Amino acid sequence: MLRPLTNLLTVVLIVLAGAQPAEAIAYGEDAPDGDYAFSARLTMTGIPTEDHGSRDSWCSGALIAPTWVITAGHCFRDANGKRVSRTVAAETTATIGRTDLGGDGGHEVRVTGVRQSETADVALAELAEPITDITPLEVGTGAPEPGEKVRLTGYGLSGAGTSTPDRLQTGRFVIDRVGDAVLEISGRAPQRDTSACPHDSGGPYFRESPPTLVAVVSSGPTCPHEGADLSARTDNLAAWITETTDARPGFLGGVPTRVAVGAALLAVLIAAVLLARSQRRGAGAGRRKVSTGA
């Protein structure tokens, strides 16, 4: 009974503090060139709005499989603010492995599909083509613990939460509290008020040795601030993530593998039936010939 009440109190406190989707890292630091190459920026151009107009935005994320980026579920919302399992912008592009956004390293790949978690503010964005020269961030399966130290990377606002950085930002954090679906995580370095900001949504919190995903940025008070943000746990989504990202296109023009296998088995069965009928007809014709000759 105590845990549900504690989780509810946490949410209430965040709301009263002015919670909003977290979108870069206030008072973070520049990531060294080549480090955390799995980090991703999802740029969305032409997102429909309620007044029938459009806007542009971006989120952060991480490559977790050659054709999949994990991010926050609320990064994909329709004009009514509802999370949806599809791209919502006219164009959504994932930039991966590019520490300096002004450079040409890494990859720019179109996002073609989205899968939303049914239980957490987590989404998986599917890429149009695989990225094979960057090691994906491993999705952890062990439950996080209070006091555990993690790192965050993101492409959101920086400084006092008012500047758009031209390179990947990072900072170190500590897990304060572990809930069933969310974690409370507070900044530690470079400063105590290092915190997630606008456009850090979906950015990965991860253990460093080896790099292992623990959670993604979800929401929190206005940045910068001391104290906790709320992040969406990913260890308890590991089975769903694996099932989704392990699916491979089949040989029938992109049909999922199990559908293609089913079609192949059906084709084999039909061929076997036709062959059996043909053999029976041939045997019958042979018997009639012998009878006639006698």
Secondary structure, DSSP 8 states (H G I E B T S, - for coil): -HHHHHHHHHHHHHHHTT-EE---EET-EE--TTTTTTEEEEEEEEEE-TTS-EEEEEEEEEEEETTEEEE-GGGSB-TTS-B-SS--SSEEEEEES-SBTTS--SEEEEEEEEEE-SSSS-EEEEESS---SS---EE--S---TT-EEEEEE-S-BTTTTB--SB-EEEEEEEEEE-SSEEEEEEEES-TT-EE-TT-TT-EEEEETTEEEEEEEEEESSSS-SSEEEEEE-GGGHHHHHHHHH--B-TTTT-BHHHHHHHHHHHHHHHHHHHHHHHHHHHHHHHHHHHHH-
